[in-house]
Amino acid sequence: AVQGSGGYDHRWDVVAVCESGGWGHGTGGKYVGDLGITTTNWYAYGGGSDTSPAAQVAVAERIQSYPPDQHGCGSW
C-alpha cells in the first residue's frame, strides 16, 4: 500500500478525483463524501458522521480492500 501522512493508501486520492473532482467536493445526492459510495453502503459498512478522507477510505476498504480501477468511474 502507498501510505501517506493521512494514514491511508493514497491511491484512493485518484478515486476521489475521478468520482468528485477531489476531496472536499462531495458527490451529493444518494452518495456520501467524495468516493462515490452510496448512502446505503456508507451506513452498511460502518460509516457515520465523520466524512474526512481517512473515514471515507476506511469505509471504502471495508467494501473493497484495494482502490478500484479508475478507467471509468462508477458508484459502489
KOLTORTI-546304 format. One record per residue: residue number from 1; chain; x, y, z of N, C-alpha, C in turn. Coordinates in nm, 2 decimals, always signed. Layout:
% KOLTORTI-546304
+------+-------+--------+--------+--------+--------+---------+--------+--------+--------+--------+
! resi ! chain !  neast ! nnorth !    nup ! caeast ! canorth !   caup !  ceast ! cnorth !    cup !
+------+-------+--------+--------+--------+--------+---------+--------+--------+--------+--------+
!  NUM !     A !      X !      Y !      Z !      X !       Y !      Z !      X !      Y !      Z !
...
+------+-------+--------+--------+--------+--------+---------+--------+--------+--------+--------+
***
This chain:
% KOLTORTI-546304
+------+-------+--------+--------+--------+--------+---------+--------+--------+--------+--------+
! resi ! chain !  neast ! nnorth !    nup ! caeast ! canorth !   caup !  ceast ! cnorth !    cup !
+------+-------+--------+--------+--------+--------+---------+--------+--------+--------+--------+
!    1 !     A !  +0.08 !  -0.12 !  +0.00 !  +0.00 !   +0.00 !  +0.00 !  +0.09 !  +0.12 !  +0.00 !
!    2 !     A !  +0.04 !  +0.23 !  -0.06 !  +0.11 !   +0.35 !  -0.07 !  +0.06 !  +0.44 !  +0.05 !
!    3 !     A !  +0.13 !  +0.44 !  +0.16 !  +0.09 !   +0.51 !  +0.27 !  +0.14 !  +0.66 !  +0.27 !
!    4 !     A !  +0.05 !  +0.75 !  +0.31 !  +0.09 !   +0.89 !  +0.32 !  +0.07 !  +0.94 !  +0.46 !
!    5 !     A !  +0.08 !  +1.07 !  +0.48 !  +0.06 !   +1.13 !  +0.61 !  -0.08 !  +1.11 !  +0.67 !
!    6 !     A !  -0.17 !  +1.09 !  +0.58 !  -0.31 !   +1.07 !  +0.62 !  -0.34 !  +0.93 !  +0.68 !
!    7 !     A !  -0.24 !  +0.84 !  +0.66 !  -0.25 !   +0.70 !  +0.72 !  -0.33 !  +0.61 !  +0.63 !
!    8 !     A !  -0.36 !  +0.65 !  +0.51 !  -0.43 !   +0.56 !  +0.42 !  -0.36 !  +0.55 !  +0.28 !
!    9 !     A !  -0.40 !  +0.45 !  +0.20 !  -0.34 !   +0.43 !  +0.07 !  -0.38 !  +0.54 !  -0.02 !
!   10 !     A !  -0.28 !  +0.62 !  -0.06 !  -0.31 !   +0.74 !  -0.14 !  -0.36 !  +0.72 !  -0.28 !
!   11 !     A !  -0.36 !  +0.59 !  -0.32 !  -0.43 !   +0.56 !  -0.45 !  -0.58 !  +0.59 !  -0.44 !
!   12 !     A !  -0.63 !  +0.60 !  -0.32 !  -0.77 !   +0.64 !  -0.30 !  -0.79 !  +0.79 !  -0.35 !
!   13 !     A !  -0.68 !  +0.87 !  -0.34 !  -0.69 !   +1.01 !  -0.39 !  -0.74 !  +1.01 !  -0.53 !
!   14 !     A !  -0.69 !  +0.92 !  -0.61 !  -0.72 !   +0.91 !  -0.75 !  -0.87 !  +0.88 !  -0.77 !
!   15 !     A !  -0.92 !  +0.80 !  -0.68 !  -1.06 !   +0.76 !  -0.69 !  -1.15 !  +0.89 !  -0.66 !
!   16 !     A !  -1.10 !  +0.96 !  -0.55 !  -1.18 !   +1.09 !  -0.52 !  -1.18 !  +1.19 !  -0.63 !
!   17 !     A !  -1.06 !  +1.20 !  -0.70 !  -1.06 !   +1.29 !  -0.81 !  -1.15 !  +1.24 !  -0.93 !
!   18 !     A !  -1.15 !  +1.11 !  -0.95 !  -1.23 !   +1.06 !  -1.06 !  -1.38 !  +1.07 !  -1.03 !
!   19 !     A !  -1.42 !  +1.05 !  -0.90 !  -1.56 !   +1.05 !  -0.87 !  -1.62 !  +1.19 !  -0.85 !
!   20 !     A !  -1.54 !  +1.28 !  -0.79 !  -1.60 !   +1.41 !  -0.75 !  -1.51 !  +1.53 !  -0.78 !
!   21 !     A !  -1.39 !  +1.50 !  -0.83 !  -1.30 !   +1.62 !  -0.86 !  -1.20 !  +1.64 !  -0.75 !
!   22 !     A !  -1.20 !  +1.55 !  -0.65 !  -1.11 !   +1.56 !  -0.54 !  -1.18 !  +1.56 !  -0.40 !
!   23 !     A !  -1.10 !  +1.56 !  -0.30 !  -1.15 !   +1.56 !  -0.16 !  -1.22 !  +1.69 !  -0.13 !
!   24 !     A !  -1.33 !  +1.69 !  -0.06 !  -1.40 !   +1.81 !  -0.02 !  -1.50 !  +1.86 !  -0.12 !
!   25 !     A !  -1.52 !  +1.80 !  -0.23 !  -1.62 !   +1.84 !  -0.33 !  -1.75 !  +1.78 !  -0.30 !
!   26 !     A !  -1.75 !  +1.65 !  -0.27 !  -1.87 !   +1.57 !  -0.24 !  -1.94 !  +1.54 !  -0.37 !
!   27 !     A !  -2.00 !  +1.42 !  -0.37 !  -2.08 !   +1.37 !  -0.49 !  -2.22 !  +1.40 !  -0.47 !
!   28 !     A !  -2.27 !  +1.43 !  -0.35 !  -2.41 !   +1.47 !  -0.33 !  -2.51 !  +1.36 !  -0.36 !
!   29 !     A !  -2.64 !  +1.40 !  -0.34 !  -2.75 !   +1.32 !  -0.38 !  -2.75 !  +1.19 !  -0.29 !
!   30 !     A !  -2.75 !  +1.08 !  -0.36 !  -2.75 !   +0.95 !  -0.29 !  -2.62 !  +0.90 !  -0.25 !
!   31 !     A !  -2.52 !  +0.98 !  -0.26 !  -2.38 !   +0.94 !  -0.22 !  -2.33 !  +1.02 !  -0.10 !
!   32 !     A !  -2.23 !  +0.96 !  -0.03 !  -2.17 !   +1.03 !  +0.08 !  -2.03 !  +1.06 !  +0.04 !
!   33 !     A !  -1.98 !  +1.18 !  +0.07 !  -1.84 !   +1.21 !  +0.05 !  -1.80 !  +1.22 !  -0.09 !
!   34 !     A !  -1.67 !  +1.18 !  -0.12 !  -1.61 !   +1.21 !  -0.24 !  -1.57 !  +1.08 !  -0.32 !
!   35 !     A !  -1.60 !  +0.96 !  -0.27 !  -1.56 !   +0.84 !  -0.33 !  -1.67 !  +0.77 !  -0.41 !
!   36 !     A !  -1.79 !  +0.83 !  -0.42 !  -1.90 !   +0.77 !  -0.49 !  -1.96 !  +0.65 !  -0.41 !
!   37 !     A !  -1.95 !  +0.65 !  -0.28 !  -2.01 !   +0.54 !  -0.20 !  -2.16 !  +0.58 !  -0.18 !
!   38 !     A !  -2.24 !  +0.49 !  -0.21 !  -2.39 !   +0.51 !  -0.19 !  -2.42 !  +0.53 !  -0.05 !
!   39 !     A !  -2.52 !  +0.60 !  -0.02 !  -2.56 !   +0.62 !  +0.12 !  -2.59 !  +0.49 !  +0.19 !
!   40 !     A !  -2.66 !  +0.40 !  +0.12 !  -2.69 !   +0.26 !  +0.17 !  -2.56 !  +0.19 !  +0.21 !
!   41 !     A !  -2.46 !  +0.19 !  +0.12 !  -2.33 !   +0.12 !  +0.15 !  -2.26 !  +0.19 !  +0.26 !
!   42 !     A !  -2.26 !  +0.32 !  +0.26 !  -2.19 !   +0.40 !  +0.36 !  -2.23 !  +0.35 !  +0.50 !
!   43 !     A !  -2.36 !  +0.35 !  +0.53 !  -2.41 !   +0.31 !  +0.66 !  -2.39 !  +0.16 !  +0.69 !
!   44 !     A !  -2.41 !  +0.08 !  +0.58 !  -2.40 !   -0.07 !  +0.59 !  -2.26 !  -0.11 !  +0.63 !
!   45 !     A !  -2.16 !  -0.03 !  +0.59 !  -2.02 !   -0.06 !  +0.61 !  -1.96 !  +0.02 !  +0.72 !
!   46 !     A !  -2.04 !  +0.08 !  +0.81 !  -1.99 !   +0.14 !  +0.93 !  -1.96 !  +0.29 !  +0.92 !
!   47 !     A !  -2.01 !  +0.35 !  +0.81 !  -1.99 !   +0.50 !  +0.80 !  -2.08 !  +0.57 !  +0.90 !
!   48 !     A !  -2.03 !  +0.69 !  +0.94 !  -2.11 !   +0.77 !  +1.03 !  -2.10 !  +0.92 !  +0.99 !
!   49 !     A !  -2.10 !  +1.01 !  +1.09 !  -2.10 !   +1.15 !  +1.06 !  -1.96 !  +1.20 !  +1.02 !
!   50 !     A !  -1.86 !  +1.13 !  +1.05 !  -1.72 !   +1.17 !  +1.01 !  -1.70 !  +1.14 !  +0.86 !
!   51 !     A !  -1.69 !  +1.24 !  +0.78 !  -1.67 !   +1.22 !  +0.63 !  -1.53 !  +1.27 !  +0.59 !
!   52 !     A !  -1.43 !  +1.27 !  +0.68 !  -1.30 !   +1.30 !  +0.64 !  -1.24 !  +1.20 !  +0.54 !
!   53 !     A !  -1.14 !  +1.24 !  +0.47 !  -1.09 !   +1.15 !  +0.37 !  -1.05 !  +1.01 !  +0.44 !
!   54 !     A !  -0.99 !  +1.01 !  +0.55 !  -0.95 !   +0.89 !  +0.62 !  -1.07 !  +0.80 !  +0.65 !
!   55 !     A !  -1.18 !  +0.87 !  +0.70 !  -1.30 !   +0.80 !  +0.73 !  -1.37 !  +0.74 !  +0.61 !
!   56 !     A !  -1.36 !  +0.81 !  +0.50 !  -1.42 !   +0.76 !  +0.37 !  -1.34 !  +0.64 !  +0.32 !
!   57 !     A !  -1.21 !  +0.65 !  +0.33 !  -1.12 !   +0.54 !  +0.29 !  -1.15 !  +0.42 !  +0.38 !
!   58 !     A !  -1.17 !  +0.44 !  +0.51 !  -1.19 !   +0.32 !  +0.60 !  -1.32 !  +0.25 !  +0.56 !
!   59 !     A !  -1.42 !  +0.32 !  +0.52 !  -1.55 !   +0.26 !  +0.47 !  -1.52 !  +0.19 !  +0.34 !
!   60 !     A !  -1.46 !  +0.26 !  +0.25 !  -1.43 !   +0.21 !  +0.12 !  -1.35 !  +0.08 !  +0.13 !
!   61 !     A !  -1.25 !  +0.07 !  +0.22 !  -1.17 !   -0.05 !  +0.23 !  -1.25 !  -0.17 !  +0.29 !
!   62 !     A !  -1.36 !  -0.14 !  +0.36 !  -1.45 !   -0.25 !  +0.41 !  -1.53 !  -0.30 !  +0.29 !
!   63 !     A !  -1.56 !  -0.22 !  +0.19 !  -1.63 !   -0.27 !  +0.08 !  -1.54 !  -0.34 !  -0.02 !
!   64 !     A !  -1.42 !  -0.28 !  -0.04 !  -1.32 !   -0.34 !  -0.13 !  -1.19 !  -0.30 !  -0.08 !
!   65 !     A !  -1.10 !  -0.40 !  -0.05 !  -0.98 !   -0.37 !  +0.02 !  -0.87 !  -0.30 !  -0.06 !
!   66 !     A !  -0.89 !  -0.28 !  -0.19 !  -0.80 !   -0.20 !  -0.27 !  -0.87 !  -0.10 !  -0.36 !
!   67 !     A !  -0.81 !  +0.01 !  -0.39 !  -0.87 !   +0.11 !  -0.48 !  -0.92 !  +0.05 !  -0.61 !
!   68 !     A !  -1.04 !  +0.08 !  -0.66 !  -1.08 !   +0.03 !  -0.78 !  -1.01 !  +0.09 !  -0.90 !
!   69 !     A !  -1.01 !  +0.02 !  -1.01 !  -0.96 !   +0.07 !  -1.14 !  -1.04 !  +0.19 !  -1.18 !
!   70 !     A !  -0.97 !  +0.30 !  -1.20 !  -1.05 !   +0.43 !  -1.23 !  -1.04 !  +0.46 !  -1.38 !
!   71 !     A !  -1.04 !  +0.37 !  -1.47 !  -1.05 !   +0.40 !  -1.61 !  -1.19 !  +0.44 !  -1.64 !
!   72 !     A !  -1.28 !  +0.41 !  -1.55 !  -1.42 !   +0.45 !  -1.56 !  -1.48 !  +0.46 !  -1.42 !
!   73 !     A !  -1.54 !  +0.58 !  -1.39 !  -1.60 !   +0.59 !  -1.25 !  -1.73 !  +0.53 !  -1.25 !
!   74 !     A !  -1.76 !  +0.47 !  -1.13 !  -1.89 !   +0.41 !  -1.11 !  -1.92 !  +0.41 !  -0.96 !
!   75 !     A !  -2.04 !  +0.42 !  -0.92 !  -2.08 !   +0.42 !  -0.78 !  -2.06 !  +0.28 !  -0.73 !
!   76 !     A !  -2.05 !  +0.27 !  -0.60 !  -2.03 !   +0.14 !  -0.53 !  -2.07 !  +0.15 !  -0.39 !
+------+-------+--------+--------+--------+--------+---------+--------+--------+--------+--------+
***
